[in-house]
Amino acid sequence: MKKIVILFSGEGSNMQALIQKLHNKELKVVKTITNNPNANGIDRSYRLGVDVEIVDHTKYKSREDFDRELVRIISDLDVDLVVLAGFMRILTPIFTKNLKAINIHPSLLPKFKGANALERAFRSDDDIVGVTTHFVSDELDGGKIIMQKSFDKSGMSFSEYEQNIHLLEHEIYYKSILKVFAYEKKIKV
Ligand code: GRF
């Protein structure tokens, strides 16, 4: 069975959806990791039966030191894929060059890369908005796209729009992971 680790920083609703859809079915979520000791997701993960490791980034001198520690912990887990689900840290090449990771972003990349994408996309003139899953590369939100899903936000309030974004995120993230694994299998055969 394939193994993944999920990294999150806050609510962890994507992490929860992934565990509920995939854990002990298509794959095993060996652990979740958060950089935020106060993240609401910590409780969610425990309640879903998955161990959480807290790696508080404020305890490290530099981004590089923090990333080195993540790489060390994750390498020991021997997972097939690292899944970033609302992990709000900018990653250095120490992370991106040593781990195969994917991410989810609340916009139709390459539009609205970086922080506050959800709010920026809402305030924009674009009617068609959506979510993207992609491989993690050296460039922030710039790696190869795995899946996208869009909708027309015209006439929606911010909370309707936000709810829709999260629904779509929960719908495409687990499918994206299955897609990555299915693709790898085809290559190996
Ligand atoms: C999601 O909108 C995700 O796209 C972004 O951060 C948010 C995390 O939400 N990267 P949650 O913690 O999964 O609820």
Residues whose N, C-alpha, C, O or C-beta is under 5 A from the ligand:
A	BS01	GRF	G10 E11 G12 S13 N14 M15 A85 G86 I104 H105 P106
